[in-house]
Amino acid sequence: MNDVLDNLDVFVKGFRTTVSLTLLAAIGALLLGTLIATMRVSPVPPLRWAGAAYVRLVRNTPLTVVFFLVVFGLPEVDVKLPFFRFAVLALSIYTASFVAEAVRSGINSVPPGQAEASRSIGMTFGQTLRLVVLPQAFANIVPPLASVFIALLKNTSIASAFFVFEGVQSMNQLINAHGNAVLSIIAAAALGYLVLALVSAFLFSLLERAVSAGR
Amino acid sequence: MRSLRLISLIPATALVLSLAACGGDDNDKNVTTPVAKPSFAAGTRMADILAAGKLTVGTKFDQPLFGLKGLSGKPEGFDVEIAKLIAAKLGISEDKITFVESVSANREPFLQQKKVDMVVATYTINDKRDKIVDFAGPYFVAGQDILVAKGNPKGITGPETLKGKKTCSVSGSTPAATVQEKYGLSTSELLLVDAYSKCRDALANGQVDAVTTDNVILSGYVSEAPDKFELLGKPFSQEPYGIGIPEGQEPFCDFINKVLKDAVADGSYEKAFKATAGKVIQTTPTLPEPHGCDK
């Protein structure tokens, strides 16, 4: 146990990166995922097809493979970014497919009369979506989004295999230095993820209460 | 199930008997042939293993030249050969050895929980590990070195010149810890992955400037692509690879050390080396001084 406490700074450093990976990728996935969900409900068929194709392709690809394609594929076409950004990109691309489905279910849960009413008072498709449908949709999908983002938090551990010093890498580093305390170090890393996941779940429950109070 | 197991013992017993009938052939240099009829004092670890008729060995499955499990489905490499040498002297034939993948993080737990009889997995002997497991050997001493792109475009001459550049190594490995602690590389200068092959690919496409780990691994990459990589060839650490066994088995440890010594004397050590790591490293190493079992 002492080996864990004495090296808390290594864990803190690693898990700080885990948190920033999660936050940045969550923002990226939310933007991209909402865009794709919008494409899927748009009146333009090619956009609908493209949105559906994205979800089918990306959601059914293992995250590790997405990482491989981003980290080793993009440099082949001369896109060279720092590895942290590559990781954010890979996580955003992957998580966006799940966000898109959650948002789409939210959009579908808004009664069609809402959209029809907006159109009848002269709103465009964009205005309808932005001012009427999406706000109601997001209020409905806070719980599934929470699951998606908690999964994202844990998925950031894949970045440990792709040049990013995050929670799992800090664990690996300590395991190597303290061969006598392997299990307690692994337990501490698990605890780290648990605490972060519980904190995010708590924040999402606050958000859930806030949006339901607003209605 | 029980009867099946008994039946399967019959041919094994017959084999042992027929081998015994040939008389102890001490000059047999074939590492794969088990010693016909080894005898061990009752109650020792060796006697237990002989009685059990099988040996479980933890090794790496992803370490070229030492323990690499390829398409054949069987791990191959110097570590594997060393395990076979020891098994043979315990009277265990090759097909009775079960190889279990031991990554760096599960070597100590496997030994502590006795899930394996021994770990031969490019396992550097160090004090912290020695507190909870015992080490026989070392059977090989590697040294940490640096791999750079052909022509050394970044002008790297040694570990002290890695600052401000991007160096790749494996997360949770001793070489990574060395450049971090001794040569002060920060986490933005030291990029870590889970397998050296990724470091090699990142070096090949210019995303990192150098790769550092034990010279034996890096040599393998140079031999694969001599037009792309070069090795500095100036090892700056000593990594004695030991054979990990559960704590408190001193006689077993002494036994392994004797097996290693004998294997050098009868040439099977050299043969094992030449068939594996020796494909890349020209000179067969001399057996390092034993680490000592009573520590």
Interface residues (C-beta under 8 A of the other chain):
Chain A: K13 F72 P75 E76 K80 F83 S160 A161 F162 F163 F165 V168 Q169 M171 N172 Q173 I175 N176 A177 H178 G179 N180 V182 L183 I186
Chain B: S104 A105 N106 R107 E108 P109 N126 K128 R129 K131 I132 V133 C168 S171 G172 S173 T174 A176 A177 Q180 T187 L190 L191 L192 V193 D194 A195 K198 D201 A202 N205 G206 Q207
